[in-house]
Amino acid sequence: MTDFRLKVFQSVAKNLSFTKASQELFISQPAITKHIQELEASYNTRLFDRQGNRISLTEAGKLLLEHSERILDDYKRLEYEMHLTQGSYRGELRLGASTTISQYVLPPLLASFIRKFPQIKLSVFSGNSREIENVLENHRSDLGMVEGTSRIPGLKYTTFLKDELVAIVSTNCKLNIQEEITPEQLTSIPLVLREQGSGTLEVFERALQKHHIRMSSLQVLMYLGSTESIKLFLENTDCMGIVSVRSIHKELKAGLLRVVEIKGMSMYRDLCFVRQQGQERGLAQLFMEFAERQNQFML
């Protein structure tokens, strides 16, 4: 029932690219162009300014994007609620999950959810916490799952799990690092950390601030985009990493990594669902309620 032309327009408008929209929607580029031309003819106005290979939204295009986001969201809720009257759960749910969550928390939940609701089409975008919040604000995701402590106005955050960050080194590390160190000793230890915009780095920075330690005083060898990269880096370099305790169960059991206690330095954080304000129904709500009932998800 959804007007597919609006989906095409929204994809082109978000990507500012006919090629990327074609790849995202799995249709040919000429088909993308045809749908946009039909919309422009229907409203008798240009939706995009074209300058060589670059495009930008016209004022009419910006107006249509604003309305199309609301219309497509309403279509999704309508589809969900109409099927619900027949006791059936159908529709499309676009999830966004920060890297740590998508790698170490989400997979078993997705498997359970798909088994229970096979008619629901799921897609998952992974990035750091700031990227997940951005795609949610831009209506490219229905529900986000993020880490960290900052909050963006206009988005609603609901804690679903607690997490702890820990300092780790390789068991073969040649540095003289004791089982417990003070926060001040961090300034003399080479570190590998997650990238800017990650919830992990945000929590670590706040923990340092409580001990009056600046990031600029640390010896950061490298910023990496995933916890897996940090763990592999530690296997080949004498330094320390800061990661979620959830990410190292296998390595601790295998004796590849060890945890270093930082005296008096707490690095706990909430893992949160995040969504647009006012969206308390539909598949996003169903997913949240399902997640909260899964015992293995809460451990």
N, C-alpha and C positions, 0 to 999 in steps of 0.2 A: 504493500500500500504506500510505502514511503516514496516520495518523489525523488528518484535516483539522481535527477539533475542537481538537486540541492546538495546531495552527498558529493557529487563530482565538484561542484563549485566550492564547497567547504574544503575539500582536499587541496584543490588548486590554490585557494586563498591562504590556507595554513602553510603550505609548502612554498608558495610563490614560484611554482614550477609545474608545467604541464607534464613533464617527464616523471617527476617524483609522484605526482597524483596518479599517473598511469601505473606506476609500479605498486603504489599503495592499494589501488582498487582492482588491480589485475585486469585491466582493459587496455585497449590500444590507445596510443596518443591521438590518432585521428578521431577516435570516439570521444575522447575527452574534449577535444576542440569543438566537435559537433554539439555536445551538450552545452558548452559555454555559449556558443553562437546562438543556440535556441533560446537560452535564458536572456541574452542581450536583445534578441529580436522580440521576445515576449514583453520585455519592459521598455523596449525602444531606447536603450541607453548602454553605454560601455561600462563594463564591470571591472576591466583591467586596462591600465596604461601599458603599452608595449614599447620598450626601448631596446632594440636589438634582441639579445637573448634574455633580457631581464624584464620582469613584469612587476607591477605594483597595483594595489587596489585603488580604484577611483572612489570618490565620495559615495556614489551609488553602490559600489562594491562593498564598502565598509558597512553601509546600512543593511544590505542583503545578508552579509555575514552575521551581523548582530541578530537578525531575525531568523536566519537559517539554523543557528545554534539552538535557539529556543524551540523551533519547529521540530527539528530532528530529535531533540531530547523528549519532546512531547510524544512523538511517534513511538519512540522506544518504550516509554511508560505505557502508552496505549496498547502496544503489542503485548507487553507483559501482563497487564491487567485483564485484557480480553481473554488471553489463554488461561489466566488464573481462574476465571469464572467456570472453566471446564475442568478445573483441577490439574491443569498442565502448566509446567514451567518451561517457557520458551523465550528466546530472544538472544541478544548479543551483549556480552559484558566485557568491556575493555578495562583491564587492570594495569596499573603502573606500580612497580615495586622497586624500592631502592636495592642496590646491589647485594648487600648482606642478606636482606629478607628474601630476595628472589633466589639466592643460591642455597641458603641454609634453613629457611623457615617455610617458604611457600610450596615447594614441590610435593611433599606428602599431602598437604591440604588440597592442592589442585587435583591430585589423583583421586582423593576421596570425593571431592565435589563433582567431578565428571562422572564417577560411578553412580552417584545419587541423582544427578540431573543431566542425563546424556543429551537432552534436546537443547541445552544452553550452549551457545557458541562462545568460547573463551579465547581471549588474546591477551598477551602480557608484554608490556614494555618495561625494560629494565634500564635504570640509570641511577645517578646519585640522587639524594633527597631533593636538592633544588630542581633538578631536571624533572622529577616526578611531579612536584608542585606546579611547575611551569606547564606541563602537558595537561594537567587537571584544570588550571586556570584557562587554558586555551581550548577546553572542551574536546581534547583528544584522548581523554581517559575518563571513565566513569567513577573509578574508585582508586585511590592511591594507598600505598603502604610505605611509610617512611620512618626513618630513625632521626635522632637529633633532638634539639631542645627549642629551636626557634619556631615561631608561628607566623603565618602570613594572614593578614586580615582578609576576610571574605571566604576563608576555608575553615571547615570544621574538623577538629582532630579528636579522635576517640582512641584511647589506649587499649591495646589488646594483649600486650605481652611486655614483660620486663626483660632487659638485657644488660649484660655487664661487659665492659671493655677490660682487657688485661694486657699487660706487657709480656712479650714472648721473645725468646732467643732460641737459636738452634742448640741442641745438646752438644754439638761439635764446635760451638762458638769459642774462639780463643781469647776473648776478652775476659778480664777478671770481674765478672758480674756475680755478686752474691745472690742468695735466694731471696733476700729482701734488701731494698735500697731506699734511700730517702728521695723525695721529689727533687731536691737540689742536685742530686747526683745525675739526674737526667741530662743536665747541661753538658756533661762530659762523656756521654755515651752516643755513638753514632746511631741515628734513627732512620727508619723507613716508615712513611706515613701515608694514609689515604689522601686523595686529592682535595683541593678546595671545592666546597659545595657538598662534600660528603658529610653525612651525619656523624660518622666516626670521628673525623677531624674536629668537628664542631664541639663534640662532647669532650674530647681531649683538651682542646683549647680552654674550655670553661673550667676544667679541673685544674689546669695550670694556673689560671688567673686567681683561683682561690688560694694558691700558694705563692702568689706574686711572682710568677715565672713567665717571662715573655717568650713567645715563639721565636723571636729573633735571637734569643740566647741559646737556642738548641742547635745541635749539629745534625741537620737533616740531610742525609745523603740523597734521598730520592722521595718523590711523591708518586704513588702508583694508583691506578684506577680501580683496583679490585683487591680483595683480601687474598685471593688465590695467588695473585702476582706478588704480594708481600711475603707470603709463606715460601714461595719458590725463591724469592730474592734472599731470604734469610738462610736458605739451605746453602747458598753460594757466597755469602758475605758475612763478615763478623760485625753484626749490628743488632739493634733491637727494633721490634715492631709493636704497634698497638692495634689490636683486632678484637672482634667479638669472641667471647668464650665459646659461643655456639659453633664457631667455625673451625675449632681445633681439636675436637674430640678424637678424631682418628689419629692425628699426629701425636697427641699426648699418649694415647694408648700404645702407639708404635714406638714411642721413645724418640721421636724426631725433634720435638720441640719441648721446651719447659717454660712454665710461667714464672715470672719474676714479680714478687709482691712489691708494691710501692707504698711505703708506710704512710698511713693517714690520707691517702689519695683515693677518693671514691670516684669511680667512673661508671655509674649506673645510668641507664637511659630508658625511656619509654619507646616501644615500637607502636606506631599509631596508624589507624585507618585515617585517611583524610579525603574529604569530598567537598563539593560546593555546598555552601549554606542553603538550606531549604530543600535538599534532596534526601528526604527520609524514607522514600519508598522505592520500589522496583528491585531489580536484580542486585544492585549494590547492597541494599539492605539485607536481602536474602543471603548474599555471600558473607556479610559481616556476622549475621546471626549463626550461620553454619559454622564459621571459623571459631566462634566463641564456644561452640558445643564440642569441638574436637579435642579430646584429651591429649592426643599426641602433639597437637599444635600448641598447647598451653604449657608443655613441659619445658 
